[in-house]
Amino acid sequence: MTESNQQEKPAQNASGQSDLATELNRLGENLGKLLKATWESDERKTVERELKSGLEQLSKQISTAVEQTQADHHVKKARETLKDAWQTAHGPQVLTEMHMGLVDSLKKLNDEVARRAEPKPAHEVKADETAEPAPEAGEAAPAEEVKPS
């Protein structure tokens, strides 16, 4: 063999593998050992515990924030409902209806008072006196019925 033929052929070890294949095989074994040692290391276990603890705290804080937000939402919703009820109870429609009812009641009362305030004709007064005797002292007069107009 010539020198150029020897340079073209990869170097082989005693088992017949090339040096390149042997080194790649060793690299794979060493990387596997490194990963296994790293995974089993106390440092990795400490990082894992810290990470787990941190994630648990984060989860608790998020849950607390969500609960507070929901509670605030319920309070806000209750406030809005109360405000709506207050506005409905004191709104223009209710006030208008109350005003109309009060005016109507006062009109009926005024009509009845005016009717009773008018002097009765003489023949009605005499008929009333003969129909019922006058109440004695200390005795209450019978109440008159109010007739709606």
Backbone as JSON Lines, residues from 0, in Angstrom:
{"i":0,"aa":"M","n":[0.83,-1.18,0.0],"ca":[0.0,0.0,0.0],"c":[0.86,1.23,0.0]}
{"i":1,"aa":"T","n":[0.3,2.21,-0.62],"ca":[1.02,3.47,-0.67],"c":[0.55,4.36,0.44]}
{"i":2,"aa":"E","n":[1.24,5.42,0.65],"ca":[0.9,6.37,1.71],"c":[-0.47,6.97,1.49]}
{"i":3,"aa":"S","n":[-0.86,7.3,0.31],"ca":[-2.16,7.9,0.04],"c":[-3.27,6.9,0.35]}
{"i":4,"aa":"N","n":[-3.05,5.63,0.14],"ca":[-4.05,4.62,0.46],"c":[-4.23,4.51,1.97]}
{"i":5,"aa":"Q","n":[-3.16,4.68,2.73],"ca":[-3.24,4.58,4.19],"c":[-3.98,5.79,4.76]}
{"i":6,"aa":"Q","n":[-3.81,6.95,4.17],"ca":[-4.49,8.14,4.67],"c":[-5.97,8.08,4.35]}
{"i":7,"aa":"E","n":[-6.35,7.45,3.31],"ca":[-7.75,7.37,2.93],"c":[-8.5,6.4,3.82]}
{"i":8,"aa":"K","n":[-7.89,5.4,4.34],"ca":[-8.54,4.42,5.19],"c":[-8.6,4.96,6.6]}
{"i":9,"aa":"P","n":[-9.79,4.89,7.26],"ca":[-9.86,5.34,8.64],"c":[-9.08,4.38,9.53]}
{"i":10,"aa":"A","n":[-8.59,4.94,10.62],"ca":[-7.81,4.13,11.55],"c":[-8.76,3.2,12.27]}
{"i":11,"aa":"Q","n":[-8.31,1.99,12.5],"ca":[-9.14,1.0,13.17],"c":[-8.47,0.56,14.45]}
{"i":12,"aa":"N","n":[-9.3,0.2,15.42],"ca":[-8.75,-0.31,16.67],"c":[-8.67,-1.82,16.6]}
{"i":13,"aa":"A","n":[-8.4,-2.45,17.72],"ca":[-8.17,-3.89,17.75],"c":[-9.44,-4.67,17.43]}
{"i":14,"aa":"S","n":[-10.63,-4.13,17.77],"ca":[-11.87,-4.86,17.51],"c":[-12.36,-4.68,16.08]}
{"i":15,"aa":"G","n":[-11.68,-3.88,15.32],"ca":[-12.05,-3.71,13.93],"c":[-12.9,-2.48,13.69]}
{"i":16,"aa":"Q","n":[-13.25,-1.7,14.72],"ca":[-14.02,-0.48,14.54],"c":[-13.07,0.67,14.25]}
{"i":17,"aa":"S","n":[-13.6,1.65,13.59],"ca":[-12.78,2.82,13.33],"c":[-12.69,3.65,14.6]}
{"i":18,"aa":"D","n":[-11.66,4.44,14.68],"ca":[-11.47,5.3,15.85],"c":[-12.62,6.29,15.99]}
{"i":19,"aa":"L","n":[-13.15,6.76,14.89],"ca":[-14.28,7.71,14.92],"c":[-15.51,7.05,15.54]}
{"i":20,"aa":"A","n":[-15.83,5.87,15.14],"ca":[-16.98,5.15,15.68],"c":[-16.77,4.86,17.16]}
{"i":21,"aa":"T","n":[-15.57,4.53,17.53],"ca":[-15.26,4.24,18.93],"c":[-15.47,5.49,19.77]}
{"i":22,"aa":"E","n":[-15.0,6.62,19.31],"ca":[-15.13,7.87,20.07],"c":[-16.59,8.32,20.15]}
{"i":23,"aa":"L","n":[-17.33,8.16,19.06],"ca":[-18.75,8.51,19.1],"c":[-19.5,7.61,20.08]}
{"i":24,"aa":"N","n":[-19.15,6.35,20.11],"ca":[-19.76,5.42,21.04],"c":[-19.44,5.82,22.48]}
{"i":25,"aa":"R","n":[-18.2,6.16,22.74],"ca":[-17.79,6.61,24.09],"c":[-18.51,7.9,24.48]}
{"i":26,"aa":"L","n":[-18.65,8.81,23.5],"ca":[-19.35,10.07,23.77],"c":[-20.8,9.79,24.18]}
{"i":27,"aa":"G","n":[-21.47,8.9,23.49],"ca":[-22.85,8.53,23.81],"c":[-22.94,7.95,25.22]}
{"i":28,"aa":"E","n":[-22.02,7.06,25.56],"ca":[-22.02,6.46,26.9],"c":[-21.76,7.53,27.96]}
{"i":29,"aa":"N","n":[-20.8,8.41,27.7],"ca":[-20.48,9.45,28.67],"c":[-21.64,10.45,28.85]}
{"i":30,"aa":"L","n":[-22.31,10.81,27.76],"ca":[-23.46,11.71,27.86],"c":[-24.58,11.04,28.65]}
{"i":31,"aa":"G","n":[-24.82,9.76,28.44],"ca":[-25.82,9.01,29.2],"c":[-25.49,9.03,30.69]}
{"i":32,"aa":"K","n":[-24.2,8.77,31.02],"ca":[-23.78,8.79,32.43],"c":[-23.96,10.19,33.03]}
{"i":33,"aa":"L","n":[-23.62,11.22,32.24],"ca":[-23.75,12.59,32.71],"c":[-25.21,12.93,32.98]}
{"i":34,"aa":"L","n":[-26.09,12.57,32.06],"ca":[-27.52,12.84,32.26],"c":[-28.06,12.08,33.47]}
{"i":35,"aa":"K","n":[-27.65,10.83,33.64],"ca":[-28.1,10.05,34.78],"c":[-27.59,10.66,36.09]}
{"i":36,"aa":"A","n":[-26.33,11.06,36.11],"ca":[-25.75,11.66,37.32],"c":[-26.43,13.0,37.62]}
{"i":37,"aa":"T","n":[-26.72,13.77,36.59],"ca":[-27.38,15.06,36.78],"c":[-28.8,14.84,37.31]}
{"i":38,"aa":"W","n":[-29.51,13.88,36.74],"ca":[-30.87,13.61,37.17],"c":[-30.92,13.14,38.61]}
{"i":39,"aa":"E","n":[-29.96,12.37,39.02],"ca":[-29.94,11.82,40.38],"c":[-29.25,12.74,41.38]}
{"i":40,"aa":"S","n":[-28.75,13.88,40.93],"ca":[-28.0,14.76,41.82],"c":[-28.9,15.45,42.84]}
{"i":41,"aa":"D","n":[-28.3,15.76,43.99],"ca":[-29.03,16.47,45.04],"c":[-29.43,17.88,44.58]}
{"i":42,"aa":"E","n":[-28.57,18.48,43.79],"ca":[-28.84,19.83,43.28],"c":[-30.13,19.84,42.44]}
{"i":43,"aa":"R","n":[-30.27,18.84,41.55],"ca":[-31.47,18.76,40.71],"c":[-32.7,18.5,41.57]}
{"i":44,"aa":"K","n":[-32.56,17.67,42.57],"ca":[-33.69,17.38,43.46],"c":[-34.08,18.62,44.25]}
{"i":45,"aa":"T","n":[-33.11,19.42,44.68],"ca":[-33.39,20.66,45.39],"c":[-34.12,21.63,44.47]}
{"i":46,"aa":"V","n":[-33.65,21.76,43.24],"ca":[-34.31,22.64,42.27],"c":[-35.74,22.17,42.02]}
{"i":47,"aa":"E","n":[-35.92,20.86,41.93],"ca":[-37.26,20.31,41.7],"c":[-38.18,20.64,42.88]}
{"i":48,"aa":"R","n":[-37.7,20.48,44.12],"ca":[-38.52,20.81,45.3],"c":[-38.86,22.3,45.33]}
{"i":49,"aa":"E","n":[-37.89,23.15,45.04],"ca":[-38.13,24.59,45.03],"c":[-39.13,24.96,43.95]}
{"i":50,"aa":"L","n":[-38.98,24.36,42.8],"ca":[-39.9,24.63,41.7],"c":[-41.31,24.16,42.06]}
{"i":51,"aa":"K","n":[-41.42,22.98,42.64],"ca":[-42.72,22.45,43.05],"c":[-43.35,23.36,44.11]}
{"i":52,"aa":"S","n":[-42.58,23.77,45.09],"ca":[-43.08,24.66,46.14],"c":[-43.52,26.0,45.56]}
{"i":53,"aa":"G","n":[-42.7,26.55,44.67],"ca":[-43.04,27.82,44.03],"c":[-44.31,27.72,43.21]}
{"i":54,"aa":"L","n":[-44.48,26.63,42.49],"ca":[-45.7,26.45,41.69],"c":[-46.93,26.28,42.58]}
{"i":55,"aa":"E","n":[-46.77,25.61,43.72],"ca":[-47.88,25.48,44.66],"c":[-48.28,26.84,45.21]}
{"i":56,"aa":"Q","n":[-47.29,27.65,45.58],"ca":[-47.58,29.0,46.08],"c":[-48.26,29.84,45.0]}
{"i":57,"aa":"L","n":[-47.77,29.75,43.79],"ca":[-48.37,30.48,42.68],"c":[-49.83,30.05,42.5]}
{"i":58,"aa":"S","n":[-50.07,28.76,42.55],"ca":[-51.43,28.24,42.41],"c":[-52.33,28.76,43.52]}
{"i":59,"aa":"K","n":[-51.84,28.78,44.76],"ca":[-52.63,29.29,45.88],"c":[-52.94,30.78,45.7]}
{"i":60,"aa":"Q","n":[-51.96,31.54,45.27],"ca":[-52.16,32.98,45.08],"c":[-53.16,33.25,43.96]}
{"i":61,"aa":"I","n":[-53.07,32.47,42.91],"ca":[-54.02,32.63,41.81],"c":[-55.42,32.28,42.28]}
{"i":62,"aa":"S","n":[-55.55,31.19,43.04],"ca":[-56.86,30.79,43.57],"c":[-57.43,31.88,44.47]}
{"i":63,"aa":"T","n":[-56.6,32.44,45.33],"ca":[-57.04,33.51,46.23],"c":[-57.49,34.72,45.42]}
{"i":64,"aa":"A","n":[-56.71,35.08,44.42],"ca":[-57.07,36.23,43.59],"c":[-58.39,35.99,42.86]}
{"i":65,"aa":"V","n":[-58.58,34.78,42.37],"ca":[-59.83,34.44,41.67],"c":[-61.01,34.53,42.64]}
{"i":66,"aa":"E","n":[-60.83,33.98,43.86],"ca":[-61.9,34.04,44.87],"c":[-62.23,35.49,45.22]}
{"i":67,"aa":"Q","n":[-61.2,36.31,45.39],"ca":[-61.44,37.71,45.72],"c":[-62.15,38.42,44.58]}
{"i":68,"aa":"T","n":[-61.74,38.11,43.37],"ca":[-62.38,38.73,42.2],"c":[-63.84,38.32,42.11]}
{"i":69,"aa":"Q","n":[-64.11,37.03,42.36],"ca":[-65.5,36.57,42.34],"c":[-66.3,37.24,43.45]}
{"i":70,"aa":"A","n":[-65.72,37.33,44.64],"ca":[-66.41,37.98,45.75],"c":[-66.67,39.44,45.41]}
{"i":71,"aa":"D","n":[-65.66,40.11,44.87],"ca":[-65.84,41.5,44.45],"c":[-66.92,41.61,43.38]}
{"i":72,"aa":"H","n":[-66.95,40.63,42.47],"ca":[-67.95,40.62,41.4],"c":[-69.35,40.47,42.0]}
{"i":73,"aa":"H","n":[-69.48,39.57,42.99],"ca":[-70.78,39.38,43.63],"c":[-71.21,40.64,44.38]}
{"i":74,"aa":"V","n":[-70.26,41.28,45.05],"ca":[-70.56,42.52,45.77],"c":[-70.97,43.59,44.77]}
{"i":75,"aa":"K","n":[-70.21,43.69,43.69],"ca":[-70.53,44.69,42.66],"c":[-71.91,44.43,42.06]}
{"i":76,"aa":"K","n":[-72.19,43.17,41.79],"ca":[-73.48,42.81,41.21],"c":[-74.61,43.14,42.2]}
{"i":77,"aa":"A","n":[-74.38,42.84,43.49],"ca":[-75.39,43.16,44.51],"c":[-75.61,44.66,44.6]}
{"i":78,"aa":"R","n":[-74.52,45.41,44.53],"ca":[-74.65,46.88,44.56],"c":[-75.46,47.38,43.38]}
{"i":79,"aa":"E","n":[-75.16,46.82,42.19],"ca":[-75.89,47.23,40.99],"c":[-77.38,46.89,41.1]}
{"i":80,"aa":"T","n":[-77.66,45.7,41.64],"ca":[-79.06,45.28,41.82],"c":[-79.76,46.2,42.8]}
{"i":81,"aa":"L","n":[-79.09,46.52,43.9],"ca":[-79.67,47.43,44.89],"c":[-79.88,48.81,44.29]}
{"i":82,"aa":"K","n":[-78.9,49.27,43.52],"ca":[-79.02,50.58,42.88],"c":[-80.2,50.59,41.91]}
{"i":83,"aa":"D","n":[-80.32,49.51,41.12],"ca":[-81.45,49.42,40.18],"c":[-82.78,49.41,40.92]}
{"i":84,"aa":"A","n":[-82.84,48.66,42.02],"ca":[-84.07,48.61,42.8],"c":[-84.39,49.98,43.38]}
{"i":85,"aa":"W","n":[-83.38,50.67,43.88],"ca":[-83.57,52.01,44.44],"c":[-84.08,52.97,43.37]}
{"i":86,"aa":"Q","n":[-83.46,52.9,42.19],"ca":[-83.88,53.79,41.11],"c":[-85.28,53.46,40.64]}
{"i":87,"aa":"T","n":[-85.61,52.17,40.64],"ca":[-86.96,51.78,40.25],"c":[-87.97,52.29,41.28]}
{"i":88,"aa":"A","n":[-87.62,52.12,42.57],"ca":[-88.54,52.55,43.64],"c":[-88.67,54.07,43.68]}
{"i":89,"aa":"H","n":[-87.64,54.76,43.29],"ca":[-87.67,56.23,43.33],"c":[-87.66,56.83,41.94]}
{"i":90,"aa":"G","n":[-87.89,56.01,40.97],"ca":[-87.84,56.47,39.58],"c":[-89.05,57.29,39.23]}
{"i":91,"aa":"P","n":[-89.0,57.91,38.08],"ca":[-90.07,58.81,37.65],"c":[-91.43,58.11,37.52]}
{"i":92,"aa":"Q","n":[-91.44,56.85,37.09],"ca":[-92.72,56.16,36.91],"c":[-93.4,55.96,38.27]}
{"i":93,"aa":"V","n":[-92.63,55.49,39.27],"ca":[-93.21,55.26,40.59],"c":[-93.65,56.58,41.2]}
{"i":94,"aa":"L","n":[-92.82,57.59,41.06],"ca":[-93.19,58.9,41.61],"c":[-94.43,59.46,40.94]}
{"i":95,"aa":"T","n":[-94.54,59.27,39.64],"ca":[-95.72,59.74,38.91],"c":[-96.96,59.01,39.38]}
{"i":96,"aa":"E","n":[-96.85,57.68,39.54],"ca":[-97.99,56.9,40.0],"c":[-98.38,57.31,41.42]}
{"i":97,"aa":"M","n":[-97.39,57.52,42.28],"ca":[-97.69,57.95,43.65],"c":[-98.36,59.32,43.64]}
{"i":98,"aa":"H","n":[-97.86,60.22,42.81],"ca":[-98.42,61.57,42.7],"c":[-99.87,61.5,42.24]}
{"i":99,"aa":"M","n":[-100.11,60.7,41.2],"ca":[-101.47,60.58,40.68],"c":[-102.4,59.97,41.72]}
{"i":100,"aa":"G","n":[-101.94,58.96,42.45],"ca":[-102.75,58.34,43.49],"c":[-103.06,59.31,44.62]}
{"i":101,"aa":"L","n":[-102.06,60.1,45.0],"ca":[-102.27,61.09,46.06],"c":[-103.24,62.17,45.6]}
{"i":102,"aa":"V","n":[-103.1,62.65,44.38],"ca":[-104.01,63.67,43.84],"c":[-105.42,63.12,43.79]}
{"i":103,"aa":"D","n":[-105.58,61.88,43.33],"ca":[-106.91,61.27,43.23],"c":[-107.54,61.14,44.62]}
{"i":104,"aa":"S","n":[-106.76,60.67,45.61],"ca":[-107.28,60.54,46.98],"c":[-107.68,61.89,47.56]}
{"i":105,"aa":"L","n":[-106.83,62.9,47.35],"ca":[-107.14,64.24,47.85],"c":[-108.39,64.81,47.17]}
{"i":106,"aa":"K","n":[-108.56,64.55,45.89],"ca":[-109.74,65.03,45.16],"c":[-111.0,64.41,45.74]}
{"i":107,"aa":"K","n":[-110.97,63.1,46.0],"ca":[-112.14,62.43,46.57],"c":[-112.43,62.97,47.97]}
{"i":108,"aa":"L","n":[-111.38,63.17,48.76],"ca":[-111.56,63.71,50.11],"c":[-112.16,65.12,50.04]}
{"i":109,"aa":"N","n":[-111.61,65.96,49.16],"ca":[-112.14,67.32,48.99],"c":[-113.59,67.31,48.54]}
{"i":110,"aa":"D","n":[-113.94,66.44,47.61],"ca":[-115.33,66.35,47.14],"c":[-116.26,65.97,48.29]}
{"i":111,"aa":"E","n":[-115.85,65.01,49.1],"ca":[-116.68,64.57,50.21],"c":[-116.82,65.67,51.27]}
{"i":112,"aa":"V","n":[-115.69,66.33,51.6],"ca":[-115.75,67.42,52.57],"c":[-116.62,68.54,52.03]}
{"i":113,"aa":"A","n":[-116.49,68.88,50.76],"ca":[-117.3,69.94,50.16],"c":[-118.78,69.56,50.17]}
{"i":114,"aa":"R","n":[-119.08,68.31,49.9],"ca":[-120.47,67.85,49.9],"c":[-121.06,67.97,51.31]}
{"i":115,"aa":"R","n":[-120.29,67.63,52.31],"ca":[-120.77,67.7,53.69],"c":[-120.8,69.14,54.21]}
{"i":116,"aa":"A","n":[-119.99,69.98,53.61],"ca":[-119.95,71.38,54.06],"c":[-121.11,72.19,53.51]}
{"i":117,"aa":"E","n":[-121.79,71.74,52.48],"ca":[-122.93,72.46,51.91],"c":[-124.09,72.38,52.9]}
{"i":118,"aa":"P","n":[-124.76,73.48,53.06],"ca":[-125.92,73.45,53.97],"c":[-127.0,72.55,53.39]}
{"i":119,"aa":"K","n":[-127.65,71.82,54.28],"ca":[-128.71,70.92,53.83],"c":[-130.01,71.73,53.72]}
{"i":120,"aa":"P","n":[-130.84,71.38,52.79],"ca":[-132.15,72.03,52.7],"c":[-132.95,71.74,53.98]}
{"i":121,"aa":"A","n":[-133.83,72.61,54.33],"ca":[-134.59,72.54,55.58],"c":[-135.36,71.24,55.69]}
{"i":122,"aa":"H","n":[-135.97,70.77,54.64],"ca":[-136.77,69.54,54.72],"c":[-135.9,68.33,55.03]}
{"i":123,"aa":"E","n":[-134.6,68.32,54.61],"ca":[-133.7,67.21,54.95],"c":[-133.29,67.27,56.4]}
{"i":124,"aa":"V","n":[-133.08,68.48,56.92],"ca":[-132.67,68.63,58.31],"c":[-133.76,68.11,59.23]}
{"i":125,"aa":"K","n":[-135.06,68.48,58.96],"ca":[-136.18,68.03,59.8],"c":[-136.33,66.52,59.71]}
{"i":126,"aa":"A","n":[-136.15,65.97,58.52],"ca":[-136.3,64.53,58.37],"c":[-135.2,63.8,59.14]}
{"i":127,"aa":"D","n":[-134.02,64.34,59.15],"ca":[-132.91,63.72,59.89],"c":[-133.15,63.78,61.38]}
{"i":128,"aa":"E","n":[-133.72,64.88,61.88],"ca":[-133.94,65.04,63.32],"c":[-135.01,64.07,63.8]}
{"i":129,"aa":"T","n":[-136.03,63.82,63.02],"ca":[-137.09,62.91,63.43],"c":[-136.67,61.47,63.32]}
{"i":130,"aa":"A","n":[-135.75,61.2,62.44],"ca":[-135.31,59.82,62.24],"c":[-134.44,59.33,63.38]}
{"i":131,"aa":"E","n":[-133.57,60.16,63.89],"ca":[-132.67,59.74,64.95],"c":[-132.75,60.72,66.09]}
{"i":132,"aa":"P","n":[-132.87,60.22,67.33],"ca":[-132.85,61.14,68.47],"c":[-131.45,61.68,68.66]}
{"i":133,"aa":"A","n":[-131.34,62.86,69.22],"ca":[-130.05,63.49,69.48],"c":[-129.32,62.71,70.56]}
{"i":134,"aa":"P","n":[-128.02,62.57,70.46],"ca":[-127.28,61.82,71.48],"c":[-127.3,62.58,72.79]}
{"i":135,"aa":"E","n":[-127.3,61.8,73.89],"ca":[-127.3,62.4,75.21],"c":[-125.89,62.83,75.54]}
{"i":136,"aa":"A","n":[-125.74,63.63,76.57],"ca":[-124.42,64.12,76.98],"c":[-123.53,62.94,77.32]}
{"i":137,"aa":"G","n":[-122.29,62.96,76.85],"ca":[-121.33,61.89,77.12],"c":[-121.47,60.71,76.19]}
{"i":138,"aa":"E","n":[-122.47,60.71,75.36],"ca":[-122.67,59.62,74.43],"c":[-122.18,60.07,73.05]}
{"i":139,"aa":"A","n":[-121.49,59.2,72.37],"ca":[-120.94,59.55,71.05],"c":[-122.03,59.47,70.0]}
{"i":140,"aa":"A","n":[-121.97,60.36,69.05],"ca":[-122.92,60.36,67.96],"c":[-122.57,59.23,67.02]}
{"i":141,"aa":"P","n":[-123.56,58.6,66.41],"ca":[-123.25,57.53,65.45],"c":[-122.47,58.08,64.25]}
{"i":142,"aa":"A","n":[-121.51,57.27,63.8],"ca":[-120.67,57.71,62.67],"c":[-121.46,57.59,61.39]}
{"i":143,"aa":"E","n":[-121.25,58.57,60.5],"ca":[-121.92,58.54,59.22],"c":[-121.07,57.75,58.24]}
{"i":144,"aa":"E","n":[-121.73,57.09,57.34],"ca":[-121.01,56.36,56.31],"c":[-120.53,57.33,55.25]}
{"i":145,"aa":"V","n":[-119.32,57.11,54.79],"ca":[-118.8,57.92,53.71],"c":[-119.13,57.19,52.42]}
{"i":146,"aa":"K","n":[-119.87,57.86,51.58],"ca":[-120.27,57.25,50.31],"c":[-119.34,57.75,49.22]}
{"i":147,"aa":"P","n":[-118.8,56.83,48.46],"ca":[-117.95,57.29,47.36],"c":[-118.76,57.99,46.31]}
{"i":148,"aa":"S","n":[-118.16,59.01,45.7],"ca":[-118.88,59.78,44.7],"c":[-118.74,59.19,43.35]}
